Amino acid sequence: MALLNDGRIIFQAPTREFFDNYDLLIANRIYPPEVTQMAGILKKDGFWTGPLPLDIEQARKQIRKSLARVV
């Protein structure tokens, strides 16, 4: 995937890596899926580890792993 600004590529990466650059996307007014946005906010606050999810299933798996470590 590529992020363009004024016709120039400013960032290019495979899908997973592209959406893992949450701050860059938001700064350029590109809004990822809501579940990715939620995890991005949690990551900034130190409550999310690992890659940002692209869908609900990925988020569910990561949350289960995190909770299993706590219990």
Residue frames as qw, qx, qy, qz and C-alpha x, y, z in Angstrom:
[[0.000, 0.892, 0.453, 0.000, 0.00, 0.00, 0.00],
 [0.442, 0.195, 0.002, 0.875, 1.15, 3.56, -0.57],
 [0.124, -0.819, -0.392, 0.400, 0.43, 6.86, 1.12],
 [0.435, 0.455, 0.277, 0.726, 0.51, 9.81, -1.26],
 [0.157, -0.793, -0.269, 0.524, 0.80, 13.50, -0.48],
 [0.221, 0.803, -0.182, -0.523, 0.66, 16.03, -3.32],
 [0.813, 0.520, -0.198, -0.171, 1.17, 13.20, -5.80],
 [0.285, 0.586, -0.727, 0.216, 4.31, 11.91, -4.09],
 [0.838, -0.255, -0.483, 0.015, 4.70, 8.61, -2.28],
 [0.161, -0.736, 0.433, -0.494, 5.57, 9.43, 1.32],
 [0.451, -0.322, 0.788, -0.269, 5.23, 5.90, 2.69],
 [0.767, 0.217, -0.449, -0.403, 4.92, 2.48, 1.08],
 [0.196, -0.320, 0.883, -0.282, 4.65, -0.88, 2.82],
 [0.293, -0.214, -0.909, -0.207, 2.76, -4.19, 2.89],
 [0.438, -0.607, -0.396, -0.531, -0.75, -3.88, 4.35],
 [0.715, -0.535, -0.393, 0.221, 0.08, -5.01, 7.91],
 [0.532, -0.164, -0.110, 0.823, 3.09, -2.68, 8.19],
 [0.023, 0.445, 0.296, 0.845, 1.17, 0.16, 6.52],
 [0.500, -0.671, -0.339, -0.430, -1.62, 0.13, 9.10],
 [0.733, -0.413, -0.342, 0.418, 0.83, -0.39, 11.97],
 [0.344, 0.075, -0.041, 0.935, 2.06, 3.18, 11.30],
 [0.105, -0.740, -0.660, 0.080, -1.01, 4.60, 12.99],
 [0.205, -0.725, -0.123, 0.647, 0.39, 8.04, 13.84],
 [0.172, -0.205, 0.529, 0.805, 1.59, 8.64, 10.27],
 [0.011, 0.442, 0.801, 0.404, -1.80, 7.69, 8.85],
 [0.160, -0.798, -0.527, 0.244, -3.77, 9.86, 11.27],
 [0.250, -0.577, 0.098, 0.771, -1.41, 12.79, 10.66],
 [0.013, -0.120, 0.611, 0.783, -2.24, 12.49, 6.96],
 [0.574, 0.156, 0.198, -0.779, -5.99, 12.16, 7.59],
 [0.581, 0.097, -0.753, -0.294, -6.10, 8.47, 6.67],
 [0.580, -0.330, 0.460, -0.585, -8.40, 6.72, 9.10],
 [0.204, 0.158, -0.962, -0.088, -7.82, 2.97, 9.44],
 [0.546, -0.409, -0.675, -0.280, -10.61, 0.57, 10.44],
 [0.460, -0.725, 0.079, -0.507, -12.14, 1.50, 13.80],
 [0.927, -0.362, -0.042, 0.094, -10.68, -1.57, 15.52],
 [0.709, 0.256, -0.103, 0.648, -7.22, -0.48, 14.33],
 [0.020, -0.697, 0.077, -0.713, -7.84, 3.05, 15.60],
 [0.731, -0.630, -0.017, -0.263, -8.91, 1.71, 19.00],
 [0.918, -0.173, -0.039, 0.354, -5.78, -0.43, 19.30],
 [0.489, 0.507, -0.068, 0.706, -3.63, 2.49, 18.12],
 [0.301, -0.753, 0.091, -0.578, -4.95, 4.66, 20.92],
 [0.875, -0.480, 0.031, -0.053, -4.43, 1.86, 23.45],
 [0.843, 0.161, -0.080, 0.506, -0.88, 1.34, 22.15],
 [0.193, 0.671, -0.132, 0.704, -0.07, 5.03, 22.65],
 [0.537, -0.662, 0.172, -0.494, -1.30, 4.69, 26.24],
 [0.004, 0.476, -0.854, 0.210, 0.79, 1.54, 26.80],
 [0.679, -0.014, 0.562, -0.472, -2.15, -0.89, 26.87],
 [0.889, 0.421, 0.073, -0.163, -1.60, -2.64, 23.52],
 [0.355, -0.559, 0.668, 0.339, 1.39, -4.70, 22.47],
 [0.532, 0.144, 0.776, 0.308, 2.16, -6.24, 19.14],
 [0.081, 0.136, 0.531, 0.833, 0.84, -5.33, 15.72],
 [0.406, 0.202, 0.243, -0.858, -2.36, -3.36, 15.35],
 [0.452, 0.286, 0.845, -0.020, -5.35, -5.49, 14.31],
 [0.109, 0.054, -0.495, -0.861, -7.00, -5.02, 10.94],
 [0.558, -0.308, -0.524, -0.565, -10.24, -6.73, 11.96],
 [0.663, -0.517, 0.181, -0.511, -12.24, -7.80, 15.01],
 [0.985, -0.068, -0.155, 0.036, -10.93, -11.39, 14.94],
 [0.611, 0.382, -0.362, 0.592, -7.31, -10.24, 15.11],
 [0.199, -0.578, 0.303, -0.731, -8.18, -7.92, 18.00],
 [0.861, -0.364, -0.005, -0.356, -10.01, -10.71, 19.84],
 [0.917, 0.084, -0.280, 0.271, -6.98, -13.03, 19.57],
 [0.370, 0.459, -0.366, 0.720, -4.58, -10.37, 20.84],
 [0.456, -0.546, 0.199, -0.675, -6.86, -9.43, 23.73],
 [0.951, -0.241, -0.127, -0.145, -7.19, -13.10, 24.74],
 [0.761, 0.228, -0.355, 0.493, -3.38, -13.48, 24.74],
 [0.058, 0.527, -0.316, 0.787, -2.99, -10.37, 26.86],
 [0.676, -0.468, 0.096, -0.561, -5.65, -11.48, 29.34],
 [0.956, -0.069, -0.276, 0.063, -4.13, -14.97, 29.61],
 [0.531, 0.346, -0.422, 0.649, -0.85, -13.38, 30.75],
 [0.253, -0.512, 0.253, -0.781, -2.66, -11.45, 33.47],
 [0.844, -0.327, -0.042, -0.423, -4.61, -14.37, 34.91]]
